[in-house]
Amino acid sequence: MNAATEFLYKACAQCPRHCGICRLSGQKGFCRSDSALRIASATLHFGEEPLVTVFGGSGAVFFTGCTLRCSFCQNYQISQQNMGADVDSADFVKICLELQKRGAENINLITGSHHIPLIAEYLAEAKNAGLKIPVAWNSSAFESVESLELLKGLVDIWLPDLKTLNPIMSAELFGAEDYPVVARRAVRWMVQNFPLEVTTVKKNGEEREKIKKGVIIRHLFLPGRLDDTVSTLDWLKKHADGRACISLMSQYTPVKFTGSEEELKKREKSLESFQNRMVTQSEDRDLRDLIDAYGFEWLFYQDLSDDDSWLPDFNRTQPFSNALATPVWHWKTGLL
């Protein structure tokens, strides 16, 4: 960790929570992380949007910790329960280069908002060591623009969530009433600074589109909360249509959490703010009618499914189903 990075960990204000604690001394803020970078898994991931996975899959690197505390988080083992292993710059560089070697279309950095200065430092080292493929930043968008500025020149593709514009929902579900204000600012910064650049690539006679630079904004529909999705799509139509891809996700799946009795009770209470169930066929039809009415220039929409086999378990060396990902590195074993 260089001196500039150390300074940003002394009284941490990396995310909008501004905890102000000294992470260098081992203190942990809301993100439950000190100054050590932790990773749980790295895979060739085929479950992202087609522009991201293309042929070789996305080189997904899953970080431990998070600036939010989403009560329905499918990655709760790593985002909220600290599962993972500490890595240094040499480890991080090896992981990135191994993903590149195995054919990854990009390096997809997932939920690293609480470690932006250190990740930026390590990314620069990886690029100096031979990392050539694009880098994607995959986050909740609960990030300050000042922190995101540290990633300029290092990140090419941005994959932010825009979870909700309803502060009551964000307070109950994420522990962040200011999420709508913060996320809108972060997403607008991404869209304004990184124009969409899509190319066509060919393999074995087959052509596919691939994102080289730009933004894909994701929104997960929460069952029974169509009005919240309408508000989000209204905002995206005004501020992102034609300049970014929109990805409307309908795969909400109840997660079978494990944890302390206190933790489970808190989740159960939080989940009362919407209908914790699969999306119905009727809701799917309504969503399809909705996106047809908006007429977004670039939009992805998932087919409705009642399959939950894609939910990860980061205790396993293969956290996902075999069809969804190829494991490359795991916190228990290192490189595979």
C-alpha positions in Angstrom: 0.0 0.0 0.0 1.5 3.3 -1.1 1.4 6.5 1.0 -1.5 8.0 -0.9 -3.6 4.9 -0.4 -2.6 4.8 3.3 -3.8 8.3 3.8 -7.3 7.4 2.6 -7.6 4.6 5.1 -6.5 6.6 8.2 -9.9 8.3 8.7 -12.0 6.4 6.2 -14.4 8.5 4.0 -14.2 6.3 1.0 -18.0 5.6 0.7 -20.9 8.0 1.5 -21.1 6.7 5.1 -17.9 8.5 6.1 -17.3 6.2 9.1 -14.1 8.1 9.8 -12.3 5.1 11.5 -8.7 4.2 11.0 -8.8 1.0 9.0 -5.0 0.8 9.1 -5.1 0.0 12.8 -7.6 -2.9 12.2 -10.8 -1.0 12.9 -13.7 -1.9 10.7 -16.5 0.4 9.6 -20.0 -0.4 8.2 -18.4 -2.4 5.4 -16.9 -4.7 8.0 -13.5 -4.4 6.4 -10.1 -3.1 7.7 -7.2 -2.2 5.4 -6.7 -5.8 4.1 -8.2 -6.6 0.7 -10.2 -9.8 0.8 -11.4 -11.9 -2.1 -13.8 -14.9 -2.0 -13.7 -16.3 -5.5 -12.7 -15.6 -9.1 -14.4 -17.3 -12.0 -15.0 -17.2 -15.7 -18.6 -16.1 -15.3 -21.3 -16.7 -18.0 -24.3 -15.2 -16.2 -23.7 -11.5 -17.0 -25.2 -9.7 -20.0 -24.2 -11.0 -23.4 -22.2 -7.9 -24.2 -20.1 -8.7 -21.1 -19.7 -12.5 -21.3 -19.4 -12.7 -25.2 -17.5 -16.0 -25.9 -15.0 -16.5 -23.1 -17.0 -15.4 -20.1 -16.4 -12.5 -17.7 -13.4 -12.7 -15.3 -15.5 -12.2 -12.2 -13.6 -11.3 -9.0 -15.8 -11.3 -5.9 -14.6 -9.1 -3.0 -15.5 -9.5 0.6 -17.4 -6.7 2.3 -19.9 -4.1 1.1 -21.0 -0.6 1.7 -24.6 -1.7 1.8 -26.4 -4.4 3.8 -29.1 -5.6 1.4 -31.5 -8.0 3.3 -32.0 -10.1 0.2 -28.3 -10.2 -0.9 -27.5 -13.5 -2.7 -23.8 -13.0 -1.9 -24.5 -12.4 1.8 -21.7 -14.8 2.8 -19.1 -12.5 1.4 -20.8 -9.1 1.5 -21.9 -9.4 5.2 -20.3 -12.4 6.8 -16.7 -11.8 5.9 -16.0 -15.0 4.0 -12.8 -14.8 1.9 -9.1 -14.6 2.2 -6.7 -11.6 2.4 -4.7 -10.9 -0.7 -1.8 -8.7 -1.5 -0.9 -7.0 -4.7 1.0 -10.0 -6.0 -2.0 -12.3 -5.4 -4.3 -9.8 -7.1 -2.1 -9.5 -10.2 -1.8 -13.3 -10.4 -5.6 -13.7 -10.3 -6.1 -11.1 -13.0 -3.5 -12.5 -15.3 -4.7 -16.0 -14.8 -8.3 -15.0 -15.8 -6.8 -13.3 -18.9 -4.8 -16.4 -19.7 -7.9 -18.6 -19.5 -9.8 -16.4 -22.0 -11.8 -13.9 -19.9 -13.3 -11.2 -22.0 -12.7 -8.7 -19.2 -11.8 -8.4 -15.5 -15.1 -7.9 -13.6 -14.5 -6.4 -10.2 -17.6 -7.2 -8.0 -18.5 -5.1 -5.0 -15.2 -3.4 -4.3 -16.6 0.0 -3.4 -15.1 -0.1 0.1 -11.6 -0.6 -1.2 -11.4 1.7 -4.2 -8.0 3.3 -3.4 -6.3 -0.1 -2.9 -7.9 -1.7 -5.9 -6.9 1.2 -8.1 -3.3 0.7 -6.9 -3.4 -3.0 -7.5 -5.0 -2.5 -10.9 -2.2 -0.2 -12.0 0.3 -2.9 -11.0 -1.7 -5.6 -13.0 -1.7 -3.4 -16.1 2.1 -2.9 -15.8 2.4 -6.7 -15.4 0.6 -7.4 -18.7 -3.1 -7.1 -18.1 -4.6 -6.1 -21.5 -8.3 -7.0 -21.4 -10.9 -4.4 -20.4 -11.7 -3.9 -16.7 -15.3 -3.7 -15.5 -16.5 -2.1 -12.2 -19.5 -4.0 -10.9 -21.1 -2.2 -8.0 -24.2 -1.1 -6.1 -23.5 2.6 -7.1 -23.5 3.5 -3.5 -20.2 5.4 -4.1 -18.9 8.9 -4.0 -17.8 10.5 -7.2 -14.6 11.5 -5.5 -13.7 7.9 -5.0 -14.8 6.9 -8.5 -12.4 9.4 -9.9 -9.5 7.2 -8.6 -10.6 4.6 -11.2 -10.4 6.8 -14.2 -7.9 5.4 -16.7 -8.1 2.0 -15.0 -11.7 0.9 -15.5 -13.3 0.7 -19.0 -16.8 -0.8 -18.3 -19.2 0.2 -15.6 -21.9 -2.2 -14.3 -23.8 -0.2 -11.6 -27.1 -1.3 -9.9 -29.8 1.3 -9.6 -31.7 -0.5 -7.0 -34.4 1.9 -6.1 -35.2 5.7 -6.0 -37.4 5.2 -3.0 -35.6 6.3 0.2 -38.0 4.5 2.4 -37.3 1.2 0.7 -33.5 1.9 0.6 -33.5 2.6 4.4 -35.4 -0.6 5.2 -33.6 -2.9 2.8 -30.1 -1.5 2.4 -29.5 0.5 5.6 -29.0 3.6 3.5 -31.8 6.2 3.2 -29.6 8.3 1.0 -29.0 5.6 -1.5 -31.2 7.2 -4.2 -29.4 10.5 -4.1 -25.9 8.9 -4.0 -26.6 6.3 -6.7 -28.1 8.8 -9.1 -25.1 11.0 -8.8 -22.7 8.1 -9.3 -24.6 6.7 -12.3 -24.7 10.1 -14.0 -21.0 10.5 -13.5 -20.4 7.1 -15.2 -22.7 7.8 -18.1 -21.2 11.3 -18.7 -17.6 10.2 -18.6 -17.8 6.8 -20.4 -19.6 6.9 -23.7 -20.9 3.5 -24.9 -18.5 1.7 -27.3 -19.7 -1.7 -28.6 -17.9 -3.8 -31.2 -18.5 -7.0 -33.1 -16.2 -10.0 -32.6 -16.1 -13.3 -34.4 -15.1 -16.8 -33.2 -15.5 -20.0 -35.2 -17.6 -18.2 -37.8 -20.0 -16.8 -35.2 -20.4 -13.1 -34.5 -21.3 -11.5 -31.2 -21.4 -8.0 -29.9 -18.9 -7.0 -27.1 -18.8 -3.9 -24.9 -15.4 -2.3 -24.9 -16.3 0.8 -22.9 -19.4 2.4 -21.4 -22.1 1.7 -18.9 -24.7 -1.1 -18.3 -27.2 0.0 -15.6 -29.0 -2.8 -13.8 -32.3 -2.7 -12.0 -33.7 -5.6 -10.1 -37.5 -5.7 -10.0 -38.7 -6.5 -6.5 -42.0 -8.5 -6.5 -45.0 -6.4 -5.7 -43.1 -3.1 -6.2 -43.9 -2.2 -9.8 -44.3 1.5 -8.9 -40.7 1.6 -7.8 -39.5 0.1 -11.0 -41.6 2.6 -13.0 -39.9 5.5 -11.1 -36.5 4.0 -11.8 -37.2 3.5 -15.5 -38.6 7.0 -15.8 -35.3 8.4 -14.5 -33.2 6.1 -16.7 -35.2 7.1 -19.8 -34.4 10.7 -19.1 -30.8 10.4 -18.1 -29.3 7.3 -19.7 -31.3 6.2 -22.8 -29.1 6.1 -25.9 -26.0 6.7 -23.8 -25.9 3.5 -21.7 -27.4 0.0 -21.8 -30.3 -0.8 -19.5 -30.6 -4.2 -17.9 -33.9 -5.0 -16.3 -33.7 -8.1 -14.1 -36.6 -10.2 -13.1 -34.8 -13.1 -11.4 -35.5 -12.1 -7.8 -35.1 -15.2 -5.8 -35.7 -15.7 -2.0 -32.4 -16.6 -0.4 -32.1 -19.3 2.3 -29.9 -17.4 4.8 -27.8 -18.9 7.5 -26.6 -16.9 10.5 -27.3 -16.0 14.1 -30.9 -15.8 15.4 -30.6 -12.0 15.8 -29.3 -11.6 12.2 -32.1 -13.8 10.8 -34.8 -11.9 12.7 -33.5 -8.6 11.4 -33.5 -9.8 7.8 -37.1 -11.2 8.2 -38.3 -7.8 9.5 -36.6 -5.9 6.7 -38.0 -8.3 4.0 -41.5 -7.3 5.1 -41.2 -4.1 3.0 -41.9 -6.1 -0.2 -43.2 -9.5 -1.2 -40.3 -12.0 -0.7 -41.2 -14.4 -3.5 -40.5 -15.3 -7.1 -41.8 -13.0 -9.8 -45.1 -14.1 -11.2 -46.0 -14.6 -14.9 -48.5 -11.7 -14.6 -45.7 -9.4 -13.3 -43.5 -10.6 -16.1 -46.1 -9.6 -18.7 -46.5 -6.2 -17.0 -42.7 -5.6 -17.1 -42.5 -6.6 -20.8 -45.4 -4.2 -21.6 -43.6 -1.5 -19.6 -40.2 -1.8 -21.4 -42.0 -1.9 -24.8 -43.7 1.4 -23.9 -40.4 3.0 -22.9 -38.6 1.9 -26.1 -35.1 2.0 -24.7 -32.4 2.1 -27.4 -30.3 -0.5 -25.6 -32.1 -2.9 -23.2 -31.6 -6.4 -21.8 -34.4 -8.3 -20.2 -34.2 -11.8 -18.6 -36.6 -14.6 -19.4 -38.7 -15.6 -16.4 -37.5 -18.7 -14.6 -38.3 -20.4 -11.3 -34.8 -22.0 -11.1 -32.8 -21.2 -8.1 -29.7 -23.4 -8.8 -27.8 -20.3 -9.8 -27.7 -19.0 -6.2 -24.0 -19.1 -5.1 -22.4 -20.8 -2.1 -19.0 -19.4 -1.6 -18.1 -22.3 0.8 -17.7 -24.3 -2.4 -14.7 -24.2 -4.7 -17.4 -23.9 -7.5 -19.8 -21.4 -6.0 -22.1 -21.5 -8.9 -23.6 -24.2 -11.2 -21.1 -25.6 -13.7 -23.1 -24.1 -16.6 -22.8 -20.6 -15.1 -19.1 -20.4 -14.2 -15.7 -22.0 -14.4 -13.8 -21.5 -11.1 -10.2 -20.1 -11.4 -9.4 -19.0 -7.8 -11.0 -19.7 -4.4 -10.4 -18.4 -1.0 -9.8 -21.8 0.5 -7.4 -23.1 -2.2 -5.9 -20.2 -4.2 -5.5 -20.7 -8.0 -7.2 -23.8 -9.3 
